[in-house]
Structures are given as structure tokens and as C-alpha cells.
Amino acid sequence: MSIGNQREKVAKMPEIWYHRNQTAGYSKSARMEVKKITNHVFNLNNLRLAVLIDAENVPRHSIKSVMEEVAIYGTPTIKRIYGDWTNPSIAGWKHSLLENAITPIQQYSYTTGKNSSDSAMIIDAMDILYTERTDGFVIVSSDSDFTRLAIRLREAGQRVIGIGERKTPSAFIAACDKFIYIEVIHANTEETQGDQDETRGGQDGSAAKAETNRQKRHHISSHQRGVKIPDETIQLIADSVADIAGDDGIVFMGELGNLILKKQPDFDHRSYGYMSLSAMIKSIDRFEIEFRQTTDPNIKHVFVRDKEAT
């Protein structure tokens, strides 16, 4: 066996071990579903990402939370932010850029009222596409001008993740593999920070501080969970289950989540106050959740069935 083949075999060993040991007792179709999603997750977590940020279309206070969100999907090997740094309105970015190791790119505003950083970002993105080794791009902006860029990058085989505010036009959202709202990231960060502050407050012996933090966290969570899951979202889940369900009507949760994102890139269970897709679907009476134990007591696979399916 050649050295190259040996290396390839060794590289696949953890994946092979996982599939042989974690899917014991599953049907052949279920094993194939788990294998496909596991491969996708392994690849997703190892993405080399180029993060390009439009400073004129992103709130400065959210940049740390945005970069933490990016880290979930891969390693940001390139981090650049574009704007006219002679403009006093964005001069306050310095601390955030230093804290997150983001390189500022100067782009003068040649015309009043026109966002000049768009063209600079697009040119850099194409340069990176052909000269750098990346697996995907993160475009942080709420500007529809990046719609064609996102489409072109996907045509080249790159994964494209968009991050922007809820005012982002639907065309740009649809052009991305996944789109994440900054408001959702920010709300999720506040809730997590509330948990940490509550713990610290208890350790410091400050019962009043701990109670204040608990109430704040509860308010955030209650506000989010107070949002009724729309009927069209429930129907989206039901249609997706029907699209990939086998004869038994059961669908692997990972595969279901991937299909939903393909159909609706801005879908995010956190928008409804749930920390996981399984928790959200479990709260809907229409669906039945099944947890299957693996050989690892800490790992369970989750499957979904639509009780109204015929």
C-alpha cells in the first residue's frame, strides 16, 4: 500500500469507527442517513472561512457575537472589514477590530451617499476565491448588492453564510447556503451571558445580583418563547419530513435540519426561543420525537415522525 493510501485510510479511521459503533442495530437506510449527515457535520466543522464584513451595514456592538457565531461553522482564516475609516461615523471600530483580530481595509467614499466598500469586498472575494485555500465565505452585511457575489461563490463550490439584520432583502438571503440574523445572535448571547452572570453572582454571595440576572435571563427566554411558531413554519417542517421519510415515516433529525435550511436559508430555531431544532420540534404536537441510544451513553440519535402523515 502506498504512503498516500495509508494516510487516507488513517484519516478515515475515526469516521469509520463512528459509523460502525454508533449505528449498531439500525436499519440499512437509517445507517446511510446517519453516515451522510455525519460526513456533512465533519466537513462543516473543518471549513476554512473567509470573513468579509461591510462596516457600513453592521452594528459595531455585535461584532464579537458575530465572530463567535462564525466559529461554530469553521475556522475564520481571513478576517477583513471594509469601510472609509476617515469617516468619523465608523471611527469607533478600533477596539472591536483589535479584540477580534480583524484587518481593516480602507476604501474611500468617492461619491456622497454611496457605499463604496461594496466593490472592494467583491473584488477581494474573487481574489481570495482564486488565490487562497478556502472552503467557504461569510458575508456580513444587510446589503442586497452582495446577492450576485453569493451566487457566484456558490457556483464555484464554496459554502456561503450570510449574516445581517432583519432588514436584509430576501434576494440576498436566498442566495446564501445559510443566513443568520444578527438580532438572533445578539439575543442568544444575552441569554448565555445571563447564565454566566447568574453563576458568578451566586459564587460571589450576591443573592440580589443573582436574582436580577435570573429575572433578566428569564425575561429574554420568555419573550422569545412567547413567539408563536407560524403555521407556515410547521408546514415547512412537515413537508420536509414527507420529502425524505422512508417507509416507516421516520426521518433523521440531522438530515431534516439540512433540508429545511436548503429550502429556507434564514430558518433558525433560536428565533422562537429554542436552543436546538429537536427541542423546537418536540414542542409541536404534530410531531413525534424518538431518541435512539448509541453504544456511547452520552450520545443519542434523534429521529422525527409526522403523526398526521398518512
C-alpha positions as CSV (number, residue, x, y, z in Angstrom):
1,M,0.0,0.0,0.0
2,S,1.4,3.5,-0.9
3,I,2.1,6.1,1.7
4,G,-0.7,8.2,0.2
5,N,-3.2,5.4,0.6
6,Q,-2.1,4.7,4.1
7,R,-2.6,8.3,5.1
8,E,-6.1,8.4,3.5
9,K,-7.0,5.2,5.4
10,V,-5.8,6.6,8.7
11,A,-7.7,9.9,8.1
12,K,-10.9,7.9,7.7
13,M,-10.5,5.7,10.7
14,P,-12.3,7.9,13.2
15,E,-15.2,8.3,10.8
16,I,-15.4,4.5,10.1
17,W,-15.2,3.8,13.8
18,Y,-18.1,6.2,14.5
19,H,-20.4,4.7,11.9
20,R,-19.7,1.1,13.0
21,N,-20.1,1.7,16.7
22,Q,-22.8,4.4,16.9
23,T,-25.3,2.9,14.4
24,A,-25.3,-0.7,15.6
25,G,-28.8,-2.1,15.4
26,Y,-30.1,0.5,12.9
27,S,-31.6,-0.5,9.6
28,K,-29.5,0.0,6.5
29,S,-31.4,3.1,5.4
30,A,-31.0,4.6,8.9
31,R,-27.3,3.9,8.8
32,M,-26.9,5.6,5.5
33,E,-28.8,8.7,6.7
34,V,-26.6,9.0,9.8
35,K,-23.5,8.4,7.7
36,K,-24.4,11.2,5.3
37,I,-25.2,13.7,8.0
38,T,-22.1,12.8,10.0
39,N,-19.9,13.4,7.0
40,H,-21.6,16.7,6.4
41,V,-21.0,17.7,10.0
42,F,-17.4,16.6,10.0
43,N,-16.8,18.7,6.8
44,L,-18.7,21.7,8.1
45,N,-16.8,21.9,11.4
46,N,-13.5,22.0,9.5
47,L,-14.3,24.7,7.0
48,R,-11.7,27.3,6.3
49,L,-13.7,30.5,6.1
50,A,-13.0,34.0,4.7
51,V,-15.0,36.5,6.7
52,L,-15.7,39.7,4.8
53,I,-17.6,42.5,6.8
54,D,-19.3,45.6,5.5
55,A,-18.6,48.1,8.3
56,E,-21.3,50.5,7.0
57,N,-24.0,47.8,7.3
58,V,-23.2,46.1,10.6
59,P,-23.7,47.4,14.1
60,R,-20.3,47.6,15.9
61,H,-21.5,46.3,19.2
62,S,-22.5,43.0,17.7
63,I,-19.1,42.1,16.0
64,K,-17.8,40.0,18.9
65,S,-21.0,37.9,18.9
66,V,-20.9,37.6,15.2
67,M,-17.3,36.2,15.2
68,E,-18.3,33.7,18.0
69,E,-21.1,32.6,15.7
70,V,-18.7,32.2,12.8
71,A,-16.5,29.9,14.9
72,I,-19.4,27.4,15.1
73,Y,-19.2,26.7,11.4
74,G,-15.4,26.6,10.9
75,T,-12.1,28.4,11.2
76,P,-12.0,32.1,10.1
77,T,-8.6,32.1,8.4
78,I,-9.2,35.5,6.7
79,K,-11.0,38.3,8.6
80,R,-11.4,41.7,6.8
81,I,-13.7,44.6,7.3
82,Y,-14.3,47.3,4.7
83,G,-15.1,51.0,5.1
84,D,-14.0,54.6,4.8
85,W,-12.0,54.8,8.1
86,T,-11.6,58.5,7.7
87,N,-15.3,58.8,8.3
88,P,-16.0,59.8,12.0
89,S,-19.1,57.6,12.0
90,I,-17.1,54.4,11.9
91,A,-14.0,55.6,13.8
92,G,-15.2,53.8,17.0
93,W,-14.4,50.4,15.5
94,K,-10.8,50.3,16.6
95,H,-11.3,48.4,19.9
96,S,-13.6,45.8,18.4
97,L,-11.2,45.2,15.5
98,L,-8.2,44.7,17.8
99,E,-10.2,42.4,20.1
100,N,-11.2,40.1,17.3
101,A,-8.1,40.4,15.1
102,I,-9.9,41.8,12.1
103,T,-8.0,43.6,9.4
104,P,-9.5,46.9,8.4
105,I,-9.4,47.7,4.6
106,Q,-9.6,51.4,3.7
107,Q,-12.0,52.3,0.9
108,Y,-12.6,56.0,0.3
109,S,-16.1,57.2,-0.5
110,Y,-15.8,58.6,-4.0
111,T,-19.5,59.7,-4.1
112,T,-21.6,61.0,-1.3
113,G,-24.4,58.7,-0.2
114,K,-22.9,55.6,-2.0
115,N,-21.5,52.6,-0.1
116,S,-18.0,52.4,-1.7
117,S,-17.0,49.3,0.3
118,D,-19.2,47.0,-1.8
119,S,-17.0,46.9,-4.8
120,A,-13.9,46.5,-2.7
121,M,-15.4,43.5,-0.9
122,I,-16.5,41.9,-4.2
123,I,-13.1,42.3,-5.8
124,D,-11.3,40.9,-2.7
125,A,-13.7,38.0,-2.6
126,M,-12.9,37.0,-6.1
127,D,-9.2,37.4,-5.5
128,I,-9.5,35.1,-2.4
129,L,-11.6,32.6,-4.4
130,Y,-8.8,32.1,-6.9
131,T,-5.6,32.6,-4.9
132,E,-6.4,31.4,-1.3
133,R,-7.3,28.0,0.0
134,T,-10.8,28.4,1.5
135,D,-13.9,26.3,1.8
136,G,-16.4,29.0,2.3
137,F,-17.2,32.7,2.8
138,V,-19.0,34.6,5.5
139,I,-20.5,37.8,4.1
140,V,-21.5,40.1,7.0
141,S,-23.8,42.7,5.6
142,S,-27.5,43.6,5.1
143,D,-27.0,44.9,1.6
144,S,-28.6,43.2,-1.4
145,D,-25.7,44.3,-3.6
146,F,-23.9,41.1,-2.5
147,T,-26.5,38.8,-3.9
148,R,-24.7,38.2,-7.2
149,L,-21.4,37.6,-5.3
150,A,-23.0,34.9,-3.1
151,I,-24.4,33.2,-6.1
152,R,-21.1,33.3,-7.9
153,L,-19.2,31.9,-4.9
154,R,-21.7,29.0,-4.6
155,E,-21.3,28.3,-8.3
156,A,-17.6,27.9,-7.6
157,G,-18.3,25.2,-5.0
158,Q,-17.9,27.5,-1.9
159,R,-20.3,27.4,1.0
160,V,-21.7,30.9,1.7
161,I,-23.0,32.0,5.1
162,G,-24.7,35.4,5.2
163,I,-25.0,37.4,8.5
164,G,-27.1,40.5,8.6
165,E,-30.0,42.3,10.2
166,R,-33.7,41.5,9.7
167,K,-33.9,44.3,7.2
168,T,-31.8,42.3,4.7
169,P,-33.5,41.8,1.4
170,S,-34.9,38.3,0.7
171,A,-32.8,38.1,-2.5
172,F,-29.5,38.1,-0.6
173,I,-30.9,35.6,2.0
174,A,-31.9,33.2,-0.7
175,A,-28.5,33.4,-2.4
176,C,-26.8,32.0,0.7
177,D,-26.5,28.4,1.9
178,K,-27.4,29.7,5.4
179,F,-28.4,33.2,6.6
180,I,-28.3,34.2,10.3
181,Y,-29.9,37.3,11.7
182,I,-27.7,39.5,13.9
183,E,-30.7,40.1,16.2
184,V,-31.0,36.3,16.9
185,I,-27.2,36.1,17.6
186,H,-27.4,39.1,19.9
187,A,-30.4,37.8,21.9
188,N,-28.8,34.3,22.2
189,T,-25.6,36.0,23.5
190,E,-27.5,38.0,26.1
191,E,-29.2,34.8,27.4
192,T,-25.9,33.0,27.6
193,Q,-24.3,35.9,29.4
194,G,-27.2,36.0,31.8
195,D,-26.5,32.3,32.7
196,Q,-22.8,33.2,33.4
197,D,-23.6,36.3,35.4
198,E,-26.1,34.3,37.5
199,T,-23.5,31.7,38.3
200,R,-20.9,34.3,39.2
201,G,-23.4,36.2,41.3
202,G,-24.1,33.0,43.3
203,Q,-20.4,32.3,43.8
204,D,-19.8,35.9,45.0
205,G,-22.6,35.5,47.5
206,S,-24.6,38.3,46.0
207,A,-28.1,36.8,46.1
208,A,-29.7,40.1,44.8
209,K,-27.4,40.2,41.8
210,A,-28.0,36.6,41.0
211,E,-31.8,37.1,41.2
212,T,-31.6,40.1,39.0
213,N,-29.6,38.2,36.4
214,R,-32.0,35.3,36.6
215,Q,-35.0,37.5,36.0
216,K,-33.3,39.2,33.1
217,R,-32.5,35.8,31.5
218,H,-36.0,34.6,32.2
219,H,-37.4,37.7,30.5
220,I,-35.3,37.1,27.4
221,S,-36.2,33.5,27.2
222,S,-39.9,34.1,27.9
223,H,-40.0,36.8,25.3
224,Q,-38.5,34.6,22.7
225,R,-40.7,31.5,23.5
226,G,-43.7,33.7,23.5
227,V,-43.3,34.0,19.8
228,K,-45.8,31.5,18.3
229,I,-44.4,29.1,15.7
230,P,-46.1,30.2,12.5
231,D,-48.3,27.7,10.6
232,E,-46.1,28.1,7.5
233,T,-43.0,27.0,9.6
234,I,-44.8,23.9,10.9
235,Q,-45.9,23.1,7.3
236,L,-42.3,23.6,6.1
237,I,-41.1,21.0,8.7
238,A,-44.0,18.6,7.8
239,D,-43.3,18.9,4.0
240,S,-39.5,18.3,4.6
241,V,-40.3,15.2,6.7
242,A,-42.5,13.9,3.9
243,D,-39.8,14.6,1.3
244,I,-37.2,12.4,2.9
245,A,-39.1,9.9,5.1
246,G,-38.7,6.2,4.5
247,D,-41.5,3.6,4.5
248,D,-41.7,3.9,8.3
249,G,-42.2,7.7,8.1
250,I,-39.2,8.3,10.3
251,V,-36.5,10.9,9.5
252,F,-33.1,11.5,11.0
253,M,-33.0,14.9,12.7
254,G,-29.7,16.0,11.1
255,E,-31.0,15.3,7.6
256,L,-34.2,17.1,8.3
257,G,-32.3,20.2,9.5
258,N,-30.2,20.3,6.4
259,L,-33.2,20.1,4.1
260,I,-35.0,22.8,5.9
261,L,-32.0,25.1,5.5
262,K,-31.9,24.4,1.8
263,K,-35.5,25.4,1.5
264,Q,-35.3,28.4,3.8
265,P,-31.7,29.6,4.5
266,D,-32.8,32.0,7.2
267,F,-34.5,29.4,9.3
268,D,-33.2,29.5,12.9
269,H,-34.8,27.6,15.8
270,R,-33.4,30.3,18.1
271,S,-35.8,32.8,16.6
272,Y,-38.5,31.0,18.6
273,G,-36.5,30.7,21.8
274,Y,-35.3,27.1,21.4
275,M,-31.6,26.2,21.7
276,S,-32.0,23.2,19.4
277,L,-34.1,22.1,16.5
278,S,-35.1,18.9,18.3
279,A,-36.4,21.0,21.3
280,M,-38.5,23.2,18.9
281,I,-40.0,20.2,17.0
282,K,-40.7,18.4,20.3
283,S,-42.9,21.4,21.4
284,I,-45.1,21.0,18.3
285,D,-47.9,18.4,18.9
286,R,-47.9,17.3,15.3
287,F,-44.5,15.6,15.5
288,E,-43.2,12.7,17.5
289,I,-39.6,12.6,18.6
290,E,-37.7,9.4,19.1
291,F,-34.3,9.1,20.8
292,R,-32.1,6.1,20.0
293,Q,-29.3,5.2,22.3
294,T,-25.9,4.5,20.8
295,T,-23.0,2.5,22.3
296,D,-21.8,5.7,23.8
297,P,-24.1,6.6,26.8
298,N,-23.5,10.3,26.1
299,I,-24.7,10.2,22.5
300,K,-28.3,9.7,21.3
301,H,-29.6,10.0,17.7
302,V,-32.8,11.9,17.2
303,F,-35.5,10.9,14.7
304,V,-38.7,12.6,13.8
305,R,-42.1,11.4,12.6
306,D,-45.1,13.4,11.4
307,K,-48.1,11.9,13.3
308,E,-50.5,13.4,10.7
309,A,-48.8,11.8,7.7
310,T,-50.8,9.1,6.0
